[in-house]
C-alpha cells in the first residue's frame, strides 16, 4: 500500500515538472506567434476579419501614432493598455505595413501645436487627490497617416467598443483615392440635418462627404458628384419634373435611400396620411409604401403625459425589431439585435415589376402585428389592443437589380429597364435626434444602410459588433415557466449531481486501491 502511494507521488511530481516545462516552451513560442482566443459573442475583444483583410492588403506603410500623456488620471491607465492591445493586433496582421508608436506630448509645445492642427486637442480631466479638486491636462488621441493624408481620432472613449470601427475607417480613408459623396434632400419638407437628424448626419460626415441637395422647381437635378441620395421624411408634394430628376439620378447609377412615413404624426397624437407623393415614384419601381400604421405586440417603451402625471408603458405603434426580425442574408441587418421604429408603415413589393432575385425584405414585425388605416386612434389606451387579425409586416426592403425605368417614355429602348440600387424604409422617425438618445442601435441600422449603398460593406460587420442591446428572445408561457424553475432550482440540482458523481468516483477509487 505504501509502495503504491510512493509510486503515485513520484508520477505526480514528474507530471508537474513536465507541465511546467510545456508551459515554458509554449510561453517562449507565444512571443513569436500572435493569437487571441475571444469567446465573446461577436468577438468584441478582437478585431474582425474585415479589419484584418484591410491591413493585410495595404501596399505601403501606414503610421499610427497614439498620443497618451503619462500624467493621465489613474482611471485611464487601463484604457491605454486596451488601446495598445487593439493596435498590436492591427500591427500583427499588417505584414509589417502598420507601424504603431505611443507618444507623450505633454512637454513638447511644438507637438501640441501640431496636434491641434490635425484635430487632436488637449483634454482637461477633473481629479480628486488628498481631498482636493484638481484639473489635469493630457492627451488621449490617435493620428493615422499615409503619405500626406492624415485622419485623427481626437479622444479615445473609455468604452473602446467602437474604436476598431474608427481605426479601420480612418485607414480606409487615408489610403483611398476617392470618398463617396452623400446627398441629403433638403426640399419637400424633409428632415433637417441641422435640427432633426443632426446626430445621424454627423456620424456619416466622419466617413463620407455630405452635401445638401435642393430640387428647384425650375430645371431640378441631382448634382453629378452625388453617389447616394438620401430622402428623410418628405411631407410635401413633388412636381413631376422633380420626380423625373430623382429618376434620372437612379438611371445614371446613383443609389437611393428613402426613409418615408406613410402616415404623419402631429401634436396630440393626431395622425393623417402623408401628403407627399414620392411614393408614386416608388410604385413605378415596384415598391409600395402603404398608407397605414403598423402595431406589434413586441414594442418599445414610450412616455406619455396625462395632466400633471407622466407614465411609461409599452406602446404597440413603436414596433421593436429584434434579431429574428432582420434578414440574416443581408449584411446591413444580419447582425442587428434591437431597433425600434416609431409609427412605421408597411412596405410591399410588386413582384410583377421586380424579380425575387433583385429584392430582399430587410426588417419584419412579429406575427403578432396588426395595422390600421384611414381612421387613426393611436392613444396609449387603445394602442395595445389588436385591430383585426394579426400577421407579419415588412418595414424595410432593399432592391439591387433590374427595375422598370419610372419614366421609360423619356429614354431609349435600352434604358426601359435599369439596374437600380434602392432601399426603402417605412419610417423616418427612427433616426431623429430625440429618438436616438434612447435607442442608439437605430443609428447603427441607418449607417449600415448607407454603407451598403455607398461604400464598403466590410464596415457593417465591424460596427454591428458593438450593438448596445441584446434582448431576451420572446418565449411562450411554458418556456417562461421552464426558465423560471431552471433559474430557481437549476444550479442547486447541478451542484448536488456533481457532488454525488464526485463522491461515487472517490469511493470507487478507494475500493480499487484496497484491492
Secondary structure as the mmCIF struct_conf table of DSSP 4:
data_model
#
loop_
_struct_conf.conf_type_id
_struct_conf.id
_struct_conf.beg_label_comp_id
_struct_conf.beg_label_asym_id
_struct_conf.beg_label_seq_id
_struct_conf.end_label_comp_id
_struct_conf.end_label_asym_id
_struct_conf.end_label_seq_id
HELX_RH_AL_P HELX_RH_AL_P1 UNK A 2 UNK A 30
TURN_TY1_P TURN_TY1_P1 UNK A 31 UNK A 32
BEND BEND1 UNK A 33 UNK A 33
BEND BEND2 UNK A 40 UNK A 40
TURN_TY1_P TURN_TY1_P2 UNK A 41 UNK A 42
TURN_TY1_P TURN_TY1_P3 UNK A 44 UNK A 45
BEND BEND3 UNK A 46 UNK A 46
HELX_RH_AL_P HELX_RH_AL_P2 UNK A 49 UNK A 56
TURN_TY1_P TURN_TY1_P4 UNK A 57 UNK A 57
BEND BEND4 UNK A 59 UNK A 60
STRN STRN1 UNK A 62 UNK A 68
TURN_TY1_P TURN_TY1_P5 UNK A 70 UNK A 71
HELX_RH_3T_P HELX_RH_3T_P1 UNK A 74 UNK A 76
HELX_RH_AL_P HELX_RH_AL_P3 UNK A 77 UNK A 92
TURN_TY1_P TURN_TY1_P6 UNK A 93 UNK A 96
STRN STRN2 UNK A 98 UNK A 103
TURN_TY1_P TURN_TY1_P7 UNK A 106 UNK A 107
HELX_RH_AL_P HELX_RH_AL_P4 UNK A 109 UNK A 117
TURN_TY1_P TURN_TY1_P8 UNK A 118 UNK A 119
HELX_LH_PP_P HELX_LH_PP_P1 UNK A 121 UNK A 122
STRN STRN3 UNK A 123 UNK A 129
TURN_TY1_P TURN_TY1_P9 UNK A 130 UNK A 131
STRN STRN4 UNK A 132 UNK A 138
STRN STRN5 UNK A 140 UNK A 146
TURN_TY1_P TURN_TY1_P10 UNK A 147 UNK A 148
STRN STRN6 UNK A 149 UNK A 153
BEND BEND5 UNK A 154 UNK A 155
BEND BEND6 UNK A 158 UNK A 159
HELX_RH_3T_P HELX_RH_3T_P2 UNK A 160 UNK A 162
HELX_RH_AL_P HELX_RH_AL_P5 UNK A 163 UNK A 175
BEND BEND7 UNK A 177 UNK A 177
STRN STRN7 UNK A 181 UNK A 185
BEND BEND8 UNK A 187 UNK A 187
TURN_TY1_P TURN_TY1_P11 UNK A 188 UNK A 189
HELX_LH_PP_P HELX_LH_PP_P2 UNK A 190 UNK A 192
TURN_TY1_P TURN_TY1_P12 UNK A 193 UNK A 196
BEND BEND9 UNK A 197 UNK A 197
HELX_RH_AL_P HELX_RH_AL_P6 UNK A 198 UNK A 205
TURN_TY1_P TURN_TY1_P13 UNK A 206 UNK A 207
BEND BEND10 UNK A 208 UNK A 208
STRN STRN8 UNK A 209 UNK A 213
BEND BEND11 UNK A 217 UNK A 219
TURN_TY1_P TURN_TY1_P14 UNK A 224 UNK A 225
BEND BEND12 UNK A 227 UNK A 227
STRN STRN9 UNK A 228 UNK A 232
BEND BEND13 UNK A 236 UNK A 236
HELX_LH_PP_P HELX_LH_PP_P3 UNK A 237 UNK A 239
HELX_RH_AL_P HELX_RH_AL_P7 UNK A 240 UNK A 251
TURN_TY1_P TURN_TY1_P15 UNK A 252 UNK A 253
STRN STRN10 UNK A 255 UNK A 259
BEND BEND14 UNK A 262 UNK A 262
STRN STRN11 UNK A 263 UNK A 266
HELX_RH_3T_P HELX_RH_3T_P3 UNK A 267 UNK A 269
STRN STRN12 UNK A 270 UNK A 273
HELX_RH_AL_P HELX_RH_AL_P8 UNK A 278 UNK A 285
TURN_TY1_P TURN_TY1_P16 UNK A 286 UNK A 286
STRN STRN13 UNK A 287 UNK A 289
BEND BEND15 UNK A 291 UNK A 291
STRN STRN14 UNK A 293 UNK A 296
BEND BEND16 UNK A 297 UNK A 298
STRN STRN15 UNK A 299 UNK A 306
TURN_TY1_P TURN_TY1_P17 UNK A 307 UNK A 308
STRN STRN16 UNK A 309 UNK A 322
HELX_RH_3T_P HELX_RH_3T_P4 UNK A 323 UNK A 325
STRN STRN17 UNK A 326 UNK A 326
TURN_TY1_P TURN_TY1_P18 UNK A 328 UNK A 329
BEND BEND17 UNK A 330 UNK A 330
TURN_TY1_P TURN_TY1_P19 UNK A 331 UNK A 335
STRN STRN18 UNK A 338 UNK A 342
TURN_TY1_P TURN_TY1_P20 UNK A 343 UNK A 343
STRN STRN19 UNK A 347 UNK A 349
TURN_TY1_P TURN_TY1_P21 UNK A 351 UNK A 353
BEND BEND18 UNK A 354 UNK A 354
TURN_TY1_P TURN_TY1_P22 UNK A 356 UNK A 358
STRN STRN20 UNK A 359 UNK A 364
TURN_TY1_P TURN_TY1_P23 UNK A 367 UNK A 368
STRN STRN21 UNK A 369 UNK A 372
BEND BEND19 UNK A 374 UNK A 375
HELX_RH_AL_P HELX_RH_AL_P9 UNK A 380 UNK A 383
TURN_TY1_P TURN_TY1_P24 UNK A 384 UNK A 384
BEND BEND20 UNK A 385 UNK A 385
BEND BEND21 UNK A 388 UNK A 388
STRN STRN22 UNK A 391 UNK A 391
STRN STRN23 UNK A 394 UNK A 404
TURN_TY1_P TURN_TY1_P25 UNK A 406 UNK A 407
HELX_RH_3T_P HELX_RH_3T_P5 UNK A 408 UNK A 410
BEND BEND22 UNK A 411 UNK A 411
HELX_RH_3T_P HELX_RH_3T_P6 UNK A 413 UNK A 415
BEND BEND23 UNK A 416 UNK A 416
STRN STRN24 UNK A 417 UNK A 425
BEND BEND24 UNK A 426 UNK A 426
BEND BEND25 UNK A 428 UNK A 428
HELX_RH_3T_P HELX_RH_3T_P7 UNK A 429 UNK A 431
BEND BEND26 UNK A 432 UNK A 432
HELX_RH_AL_P HELX_RH_AL_P10 UNK A 433 UNK A 436
TURN_TY1_P TURN_TY1_P26 UNK A 437 UNK A 438
TURN_TY1_P TURN_TY1_P27 UNK A 440 UNK A 440
HELX_RH_AL_P HELX_RH_AL_P11 UNK A 441 UNK A 454
BEND BEND27 UNK A 455 UNK A 455
TURN_TY1_P TURN_TY1_P28 UNK A 457 UNK A 457
HELX_RH_AL_P HELX_RH_AL_P12 UNK A 458 UNK A 464
TURN_TY1_P TURN_TY1_P29 UNK A 465 UNK A 466
BEND BEND28 UNK A 468 UNK A 468
HELX_LH_PP_P HELX_LH_PP_P4 UNK A 471 UNK A 474
HELX_RH_AL_P HELX_RH_AL_P13 UNK A 477 UNK A 514
#
